[in-house]
Amino acid sequence: MLRAEPLLKIQLMMLASEAQDAALALARFGVFNPAPCTTDAFTESPAALYREAWLQAESRLSKLLQQCGSTGPLHVPADAEAPTLADLQELNHWLKEVWTACLSCHESSTQTAEARGHLDALEDTLAKLEHLNVNPAHLFRTDSLLAVNVGSLPASGIRRLTEALSMTGHLVSRFDQAGDQVFTVIAGPRARQAEARGLLVQAGWRELPIPDELRTRPEAARAWLQAERAQLNGKSGAECRLMDELRQRFGPRLHEARLRLALARPLAEAALAGVRGKGGLAALSGWVPRRQMDSLRETLEARFHGRYWLDTREPAASDATEVPSLVRYPVWLAPFVPLVKSYGVPRYGEFDPALLFAFTYLLLFGAMFGDVGHGAIILLLAAGLYRRLGRMAWVGMAAGTVSMGFGLLYGSIFGYEDILQPLWLSPLHDPLRMLMVAVGFGAGFIGFTLLINARNKWVAGRFGEALFDSTGLAGLLFYLGAIGLLASLGGGMDVIRPAWMLAGTGIAMVAAFKFHSARAGLGERLLVALIETLETATSLFSNTLSFMRVAAFSLNHVALALAVFTLANGLDAAGHGFTLILGNIIIIVLEGAIVAIQALRLMYYEGFSRFYSGDGREFVPLRLLPEKARAGV
């Protein structure tokens, strides 16, 4: 429904010394998508060193900004020029020196943080030891005949462990508890320490490490910790002052570095696609919208005053997979585009299904989930979550609105079928008609996709497939004829003779094309043609019957509501109201999610898979600044 803008392949030749200015001009132009240069005469890569220097400088600048903080929003003057390779190398060398100075300060801050964490762990251990009311210096003497273990074990096993250790002459004393872990002191003869160790391992014992700093009186240990923390605080304050001095010293120059690297970005990014050259010349290639070629020439002329050569050509049929696709969507359609592109990006010149998707997806969702009340809840929820969902909230709001519209057509509100008079039909009271409408819609949708596929193949230059393949016009003729036959046999119309002719002509064309396309012997070609022809018939009708789920889910919605009402009617007043509220929440959440997925499945597998390759390239213009740089990060 929406077409990609016609593009031209351009090749811009200029002096190699002005390549960075040319890339900058194209980035400011805003709609230039770089592409590999295919000129055989240009065998050199004049921008390779430029990109390497830019990458190194960009990496160092990013690390410095993490340490020093943002330097504020970046505004690029309109007359600013891109730096040369020598400028970039000089900037890279300066950034290396600044990073070395900041790195030593950063490492010192890291060491201080690690030391502070060590002190926190020591204070935690000391707090536990203070519950012992014993001088650790006496408790952990190595020359004592008494062996002492301090640690924790699960509370469920302490009684059994106490009994087992008493047989080895050890005593167990509890002094603290954290959750299900009990902190204990276990003391006993040093000669029987090995036996006690074995029992402790089996009981899940966790030793509490006692550093040498804490093997003294608790008062002395506490004083030592306070002195160490005061020393660390003084060191940390000195580091903060040093970091502030570095920010004041290098901040303005870092902002200038950001600007120069932003101006160098276009050539560095274009070099990734491929900037080729020879001697003193360089060439940039890419894609530009045809309608903006005059504007591009004016931009280049204003900058280079004739010191360039611009060549343009139309994309060839063989370039179909290489040409990027540039489609400008209206604001109201943009929220649906990510759902389309999650399947794939349309090829250049291929039918863009965004509008078809938006219309059909909402139609299917509303038909399967038609209810005024439930649709209103979805609408309100999507509107309330707008800040969190972003543009996708509009999809939810649109789905809720369409659901309300179908609820009026069905006469359904919160599952009640007897409050509103249906404007069209009630799925509960006329399920057969609902089924016929769903299958009829599916037939029309599949016929339209076959027509789109024939158009795509014709545009791509595959005329035989467009006319005679099972997914082309021949397949469409067979499908329309078969639909007419079924309608005539069902008594809906009397077109059996023209329908037979149409279906027979279509399937004969498909069989002949499959026979001609097969590269094999006569017998194998006949077999391939027969199998392909049968597959055409069966797949088309199985895909059509898939749309029966539209009617099934519209009936399922009513059935779930009836189940909720049946449960609620068997309860008292309070239970009745609670069941109705809970049942409607379940219907909205559970069935709403299932219906959203089923509508998406029908679009992807019964629609997109028939005509949409989705293997195209998105148009990615060369930009001066990425989004984060524009925001001042």
N, C-alpha and C positions, 0 to 999 in steps of 0.2 A: 504494500500500500504506500510505503514511503520509499523513495529511491535514493541511492547513494549519489552524492554530488559527482558529476563528471570530473575526472582528474586528468592531468597531463604529467608525463614524466619529463623532468627538466634535468639538464646537466649544465652546471655553472662552472666556467673556467676562469681563473684569475691568477695573479701572481702568487706564488707560494708564500711570500712574505705578508700577503694580505688575506690569507685563508681564515685567520681568526676573526678579522673584521667582516668577512663575507658570512661566516657562520653566525656572528652576532647580529648582522642585518637580517638574516633569515629567521633567527629566533624572535627578533622584534616584529617581524612581519606576521608571525603567529600561526600560519597555516602551511608550514613546510614539514613534510614527513620524510626524514632521511632514508635513503635506500643505497644498496651497494652500487658502486661505480663499475660499469662493465666495459669501459674503454680499454682495449687491448694495449694501446700505445702507452698507457700510464701504468707502470709496473712498480712504482715506489709508494711508500706510505709516509708522506711528509708530516702527518699529524700524530704518528705513533708516540714519539718522544714527548710531544705536547700533552697527550692524554696521560702518559705515565707520570709526568711532573705534576699534572693537575690532581691525579688520584692521590699521590703522596701528600701534597699540600692540603687537600681536602680532608684526608684522614687525620693529619696532625691538627688542623684547625678544629675539627669536630671534637677531638679529645681535649683541646685547650678550652673550648667553649663549655664542655661538661664541667671542667674544674673552675673556670672563671665566671661562668654564667653568661646569659645572653647579652649581646651588646645593643639590643633594641631592634626595631623594625629596619629593614634594609630597603632603601630607596635608591634606584639606579638612575642617575642623570641621563637625560635623553642624548646628550652629546658625548657620553663616556665611551672610550675606546677599549677594545680587548687587549690584554697584556700579550706581549710577545713571549716566545719560548724562553729567552734570556730573563725576562721579567719574572716568569713563573719559577724558574730555577733559583733566582735570587730570593724570591718570596719563600720558597720551600726551605732554603738554607736558614733564613731568619726564623721560620716557624720551628725548625729543628732545635735551634738555640733556645728559643723561648720554652719549648716543651721540656728540654733538659733542666732548665731552671725551675720550672713548675713541678717537674717530676720528683725532684729531691724534696720539695716541700710536701708534695702529696704522699710520698713514701714515709716521711716523718709523721704525718698526720695518721697514716694507717698504723704505724708502729705504736703511736700513742693510744689509738682506739683499741688495739689488741692488748696493750698493757692495762688499759682501763677495764676491759673485759676480764682479764686475769684477776685483777683486784676484786671485781664483783664476785667471781667464783670463790675467791679466798674468803670474802666476807660471808658468803652463804655457808661455807664449811665451818667458819668460826662460830656463826650463830647456832649451828647444830652442836658444836663441841661445848658451847657455854651451858647447854642443858645438862652436861655431865656433872658439873660442879666439882671437877677434878682437874688438877694441873696436868696438862698433856705432857709436860717435861718429865714428870715422874711416871706417867702412864706408859710412855713409849720408850723407856730406857732399854737399850740393847743388852746391857749386862744383867738384867733382871732374870730371875728364874721363871717369872710369870710372862706368858705370851698373851698379847692383847690384839683383838681384831675389832675394828669399828666399821660398820656398814649397815646395809638394809636387806630385808628379805620380805616376801609376801606374808601378810598377816595370817593367812590361812594355814601356814606351815610352821609358825613360831612355836606352838605348843609341842608338836611332835619333835621339832629340832631340840627344844629345851630338854625333853626327856632323853633323847639320844645322846646329847652332849654331857648330861649328868653322869652317864656311865663312864665317860673319859675324864671326869674330874673338872669339867668346865662349867662356868656359871654364865647365865644369860641375863642381861639387864637392859630393859627398854628405856630410851630417853627422848624419843620424838617419833612422829608419824606424819607421813604425807600421802594422802590417798590410801591405797591398800599396801603401801610400803612402810614397814616398821623399822626405825633406826635403832640398832642395838649395839651394846658392847659385849663381846664374848671374851672371857678371860679364863685361863687355865694353865696347867703345867706346860712349859716349853717342850718338854720331852715327848709329849703326846700331841704336839701341834699337827703332825701329819694326819693323824686319825681325824682330828677336828676339821681339817681342811677338806677331807673327802666328804664328810657329812654336810659341810657348808655348800659345796658344789652341787650336791644332790638337791638341796633345799632351795636353790636359786639365789644364793648369796651374792650381793653386790658390794664390793669393797669400797669404802669411802676414803679416797686418797687424802692423806694428811701431809701437806707440804712441810718442809723444814721450817719455813717462816712461822708456822702455827704450833710447832712443838715447843712451846714455852707457856708462861702464864697468860691467861686470856687477856688481862689488862695490858701486858706488854705487846701482845699480838695486835690488839685493837689500836694502840698508840702507833705501832709501826705502820699499820694500814692507813691510818689518817695522815701520817707524814708522807707516805708514798702517794696518796691521792692528791694532797696539796701540791706536791712536786709536779705531778702530771697536769694538774690544772694550770699551773704557771707555764709549763711547757706548751700546753694547748693554746693558751692566750698568746704566747709569742708566735706560734704558728699561724694563728688567725691574723695577727698584725702583719706578718710577712706576706700572707696570701692577699690581704687588702692592698699592701704596697705593690705587689705584682699586678693586681687588677688595675690600679691607678696608673702604673707604669706602662703596661702593654695594652690596656683596654682600647684606646683610640686607634692604635695601629692594628689591633685585631679586627676592629670594625672595617678598617680600610682593606684588610686582607679578605674579609668576607665579600666586599664589593668586587675586588679584583678577581677572585675565584668565581664569582657569579658571572662576570663578564667573560671569563675563560670557559665556562661550562658548555656553551653551544658547540664550540669546535671539539671539545673533549667528548661530548656525547655523539656528535656526528662522526667522529673517528671510529666509534664502535661499529657503526653501520658500514663505514668504509670511505675514507677520503684518499683518493689516489693522486699521483703526481709523476712528473718527469722533469728533471732539471729544475728550472725556476718556476714551473707551472704547477698548479694544483686544480683538482676538479671535485666538485660536490654534486651528488645526484640525489634526487628525491621526487616526491609527488606533491603537486600543488593543484587546488581547485581551478578549473579552466576559467571560471568567471572572474578570478582574481589575478590573472596573468598580467593585465595592464597595470594593476597596482604594484605587482612585484617588479616590473620593469622600471616603474617610476622610483621605487625604493632603491633599486640597485644603481640607477643612473644618478640619483642624488648623492649616493655614497661614493661611487667609484668614477663617475664622470667618464664613462666609456672604457675604463680599464677592466673590461670583462667581456666574456662571450657567453651567451645564453642559447642553449639548444632545447627545443621542446618536441615531443612526439606523443601521439595518441597511444594508449595501452593496447597491445595486441591480444588476440584471443589466448595465446599461450601464456600471457601474464596474469590470467584470472586468479591464480592462487597467490600471486605476489603483490597485486595492487591492493593497497589498504582501502577500507570502506569508511567513508565519511558521511554519516547521516545526521541531520539536525532534527531533533525531535521537539515537538511542542512541549511546553512545561507540564501540561496535564497528562501527557503520555510518558514522560520521563520515568516515573516510579515503576512502570511495568518493564522497562528496558532491561534492568538487571535479571529479571526472570527469563527473558528471552536469551540474553547473552550467557546465562548459566548453561544453556544448551550449546551455544556456540555463537561466533560472530559471523554475520552474513558475508558472503563473498562480494567482491566488487561487481555490481550489476545484477546481483541476485535479489530476488523478491525479499524485502525486509518484512518479517511477519509481526512487528511490534504492535501495529494497529489491529491486525487480525487477532493477535493473541489477547490484547486487552478486551476487545469486544466479546470474543468467544469465551474466554475464561470467566468473565463476570456473568455472562449469560448462563453458562453451565453451572456455576456456583449458585446463582439465584434459583435456577430450575430445580436443583437438588436440595436446596436449603431455603425454600420459600416460606417465610414466616415473618409477619410484621414485627412482633415483639422480639424475637431472637435476632432479627436483622438490626433492630434499633439498638440492642445491647452491643452487638459487634461494632456498630457505628460509633457508639459512645466510648467503648473501650479503646478503639483505634485512635479516636480524637484525644482521649485522655493520655495515651502513651505516645503522643506525637513527638515529644522531645527525645524519648528513648529510641523510637523506631525510625525517626527521620522521615524520609520520603516514602518509605514502605508503609507508613501509617495511612497514606492516601489510598493504597491498595485495599487495606482493611475497611476504610471508610466507604470506598466505592462498592466493595463486596456487600457490606451491610446495607447500603442504600438499595442495591439491586435485589437483595434478599427481601427487603421490605416491599419492593415493587411486586415481586412474585407472590409474596404473602397476600397482597391485595387481590392478585389474580386468582389465587387458590382459596381465598377466604379463610386464612389461618392466622391466629394471633396467640402466641405462647402455647401452641398445640391445640387450642380450641377451634373447632370447625363449625360451630353453630352461632358464633357471635357476629362475624362479618359475612355478608353475602358475596360469594366469589364473583369476580368480574369476568372470569373466563371459564375455568373448570376446577373441580375439586379432585385431586388425585385419589382420594379415598373412595369417592363415589363413582369415578369414571376411570379406573385403572387401565382398561384396554385402550381407551383413547389416548391416555398419557403415554402408553407404551408405543403407540403408532406415531405420535408426535416426536418422541425421542429418536426412534429409528429413522423417521423421515428427516429429522435434522442431521443425524449422522450421515445419511446418504448424501444430502446436499453438501455437507462439510467435506466429505471425502471426494466428491466430484469436483469441488472447488480446488482442493489440494492437487488433484491430478492435472487440472488446468494450469495451476501455478507451476507445477513441475515441468510441464511441456513448455511453458514460457521460459523458465530458467535454462532449460537445455537448448532452446532455440537461440537465446541470447549468448550462450556459451559456444555456439557454433556446432553443436551436436544435433544436426537436423534430423538424422535418421531416428535417434532415440526420441526426439521431441514428437515425431509423427507416428512412429510405428511400435515403440516399446510399450510394455505392459503398464508403465507409469506415465505414458504420454497420451497423445490424442486417441490412439487406437485402443488403449486400455479404457479411456473415458467413454468411447463409443460402446464398447462391450458392456461397461458398467451401467450406462444409461439404458441400453437395450434390455439388460437383465432386470433392472428395476422396473421397466415398463412391463416386462413379461410377468413378474411377480404381482404387480398391481392389477394386471388384467386377470390373472388366475384368481386373485382375491376379490374380484368384482368391483374394484375401485374405478376402473376405466376399461375401455375396449380398444386397445392399441396393439393387439397381439401380433398382427402381421408386420407392421413397421418395426415393432420391438424385436421380433425374430431377425429381421433383416439387419437391423442396427447391431444387435449382439453378435450375429454370425459374421458380419463384416469386420467388426472390431477384433474378435478372437482369431479370425483367419489372418488378419494383418499382424497380430502379435505372434502367431505361430510361424508365419513366413519370416518375420524379422528375426526371431530366435533361431530358426533353421539357418538363415543366411549368416548370422553373427557367429555361430558356433564354428570353431576351428578344429574339425575332427573328420572321421570317416562318415559315410552316408548313414550307416546304422546308428552310430553314436549321435549324429546331428538330429536324426528323427527322435531318438529317445530324449535328448535335451529339449527339443521343441515341445514334445508332449508333456514332460514334467513341468517346464516353465509355464506352459499354458494352463495346466491344472492348478499350479500354484497361484497364478494370477486370479483365477476364479475363486479359489478357496480363501485366499488372503483378503480380497476385497470384501467378501461377505462376512468373514469372521470379524474384520475390523468394523464393519457396519453394525453388527450385532453387539459390539462393545458398548455402543451408545445406549443399549438397553439399561445400563447401570444408572443413567440419568433418571429414568422412570422408577427404577428400583429404589434409589436413594430418596426420591421424593415421597414414595410410599413408606420407606423406612422411617422417615422423619415423623410421619403421622403415627406409625406403629409404636415408636418409642414414646411419643406423647400419650397415646392410649394406655401403654403399660404404666406410665407414671400416674395417670388418673386412676387406674384400677387399684394400684397400691394405696394411693391417697384416700380413696373412698372407703377403704376398710379400716381407717384409723379415726381417732377422735379429732376434735377441732385443731388442737395444737399440732398433733402428728400430721394431719391433713395438710396444713399450711407449710410445715417444715418439709414434707415429702415433695410438695409441688415446687418449692424453691430449689431444693437440692436436685430434683429431677431435671428442672430446666437448666440448671448450671451444668449438669452432666451432658445434656443434649447439646448445649452451646459449645462446650469444650471438646467433648469426644467426637460427636458427629460433625461439628464444624470443622475440626482438624481433618477428619477422614474425607469429608467432601472437598475441602481445599486441595488435598493430595490427589483425589480422584480426578478433579477437574484439570489439575496440572498433568496428570498421567495421560488423560485423553488428548491434551494439547501436544505433549511431547511425542507419544508413541503412535497415536492415530493421525496426527497432523504433521508435526515437524519431520518425523522420520520419512515421510512420503515425498517431501519436496525441499527440505532445508538441509544443506550440507553442514553448515555451521563451522566450517574450517577456514573461514576468512581471516583477514588481518585487520585489526582495528587501527584507524588513523591516529597516530600518536605524534602530534606536532612537536617540533624542536622548541623548547621553552627557555627563556632567560633565567627564570627562577622556579624552583620547585615550590609546592604549596607550603611546606614548612618554613622556607626562607621568606616567603611573602608574609607569613604570620609573625615573623620576628624571632623564630626559634634559632 
